[in-house]
Amino acid sequence: MAHRYLVAGLCLPLLACASADKGTPTGAAGTTGSTGSAGTTGAGGTSAPIAGLGMGGPFTFPQNKASGSCTVTSVANSSSATMTAYNNWKSTYVVSASPGLRVQRPENSNDTVSEGIGYGMIAAVYLGDKTTFDGLWTFAQAHFDTFTGTLMNWHLTSAGATASDGVGSATDGDEDMAWALLMASDQWNSTAYLTAAQNMINAMLNNSLFPDGSLQNGDHWQDTDAMNTDYFSPAYYRVFAKATNNPQWSGIVIDANYKHLAAVTGTDGLVPNSTTLENTIAGGASYGYDSCRMPWRIAMDYCFNNEPRAKTYLTAVGAFFNGVGAANIGDGYSPTGSQTSGNHNSAFIGPAGTAGMAGYPTLLDGAFQFAVSNPGSNNSYFAQSLKVVTMLMMTGNLLDYTQL
């Protein structure tokens, strides 16, 4: 059955047709929020403070807090090394834009992708760098797409124009920005950041999900039957539910996507870059430069929430990479665990290290030490960005502030 037709022709009652209706998102910016059929409170209609959001900060770096049953790296001077990595990343990749700041990809004509803005906002909020955070968010807002007016076009040229292939949002960038805004609402005690996050979250609910709660690749992908496996970030969705008073995020969205993860995860915990809603391979069978982020996203859910499904996944992938050895992890694997490329960088090693937080301390410390000892390894925007966010995670500085 071709699921690409579901959005137009079928509406499952659990999602209350939110994905099928591509009209104005509930509670869009500038409107009075309303209560949808599933009890969604729109961002504009949130008038009372939300427990754990818009308060609690500042959270001065470093925090160095272990979450749940997870451990943090024992490498010496880990926090100062993380700050150094961030400063080096910022000096290389964050540049002035009109307006604000943007994250450039020097290896790709100095262009910008929305995921880079998301990584930068995440790093900046945990390092307490409000100037960089606000500059990146200013740029994002100036490049919202025409489909929602609340989510960012995913690909921009160095001049700030929407690239020919860049129309519409990308879910990974959207969710990372929304999470960063929620954490910023606590870091800097700001209801303005909270409202901005609510607007993005409601737009994603109405435009970036299939009717059963499965993730779409963005707000302009309703006619495709493809899913990027590693866009799934369940720890985020639990807080999205709290921020918008919408249990769909913590219920069917998490459940649907954990089912997909279980269906496509190999024995060694390796997932393909891309699959379909039917859990068949959509052209990206290898564990590559998309799916390498999966351990990091699932580690957050285990560390913050002790989710047993996350532990199952991390046990498999952590055992595999622990056996390989952190410094030996390559930048590509077949579904059966054969290494397909011999390059070594923190795009793969950093997320693998976060899996080590769930019971593989040698992997954890090895991955962190690799980042410290190889500061210029594969000096690309992607590897260096993932190095920073995973170093924050491995040191206990990428946290769910709503639980502190």
C-alpha positions, 0 to 999 in steps of 0.5 A: 500500500502506498502510504504517500496517499494517506495524508490526502485520503485517510485520517486516523482518529488518534491524530485527530486529522492534524497531519491531513489538514494543511491549513493554519496550524493550531495556535499559530503566531499572532493568533489566539490559540484554540483547543483542537479535537485532541486537546492541543493548546495552541501557542498563542493561547498559552497564558499560564506558566508551564511547570518546568518551562520558562523558569529555573535558570540560569544553568551556568556551564559546566553542569556535569550532571549524570542523568538517570542511569547514565554515566558521564566521561571520566576523561580529565578536564572534559568541560574545558575541552568541550568549551574549547571545541565549541569556541573553535567550532564557532570561530570557524563556522558561525559568520555574520548574516543579514540578519543575525548569524548563520552556520556556514558549510565551507566545504559546500560553497559556504551555504547554510542548512537548517540543521546547522542552525539547530546544532548551533542553537543547542550548543549555544544554550548549553554554553550560556552564549546568548549572543550567538543563540539570538543571532542564529535564531534571528537568522532562522526567523528571517527564513521561515518558509511559506508553508507554515510561516513558522518553520525554516527553509532547510537550505540557503545559499551563502547570500541568504537566498533559498537554494533551488532545492531548499524550499520547505523545512527539514524535521531534524532542524525544526525539532533541534531549534524547538528543543533549543528554544525550550531549553533557552526559556529555562536558561534565560527565564524567557516566556518569549522563547517558550512561545516561539517553541510552541509555535514551531511545535504546533506547526510540526504537529500539523505539517510534519507528521503522517496520520499515524504519528510517523515523522515526515522529513519536513513540512513539504514532504507529504507526498513521499513515502520516505523517512529519515530514521535518525530524525526521531528524537523522543526525549524532545517529544516528551517536553513538546507534549508538556509545552503544548499540553498535547499528549500526542507527542508523548503518546502516539508520536513516540510509540509509532516511531519507536516501532519503526526504529525496532523494525529497521534496527539490525542485530548490531544496532545499526539503522539505515539512513532512510526507510519507508513507512513500511520499514523497507529500505528507501535507498539508504541502506548503509549506516551513514552520514544521516543515521550516524546521529541515531545513538545520540538522539536515543541516548537522550531518551534513556538518560533523561527518561530511563525509557526501556526501548531506548535502553534496548537500542543502546545496548545493541549499538553500544556493544557493537561499537564498544567491540570495534573500539572508539578510535577505530569506528569508521564513517560507514557500515553495512546493515550487517556491521561490515565497515564500508569506509575507513575515515574516522571522525566525530560525526560517527564516533561522538554519537557512538560515545553517547551510547557508551553512557548507557553501560559502556564506559570504555566506549564513552571515554574513548569517544571523548578522548578521540574528540580531544586528541583529534581536533581537526579530524575530518574538518567539516561542518557536520563532523565538527558540529556533532563533535560539539553537541556529543561532547556536551552530552558525554560531559553531562552538560546537554540536559533536560532543564525541565527536570532540574 
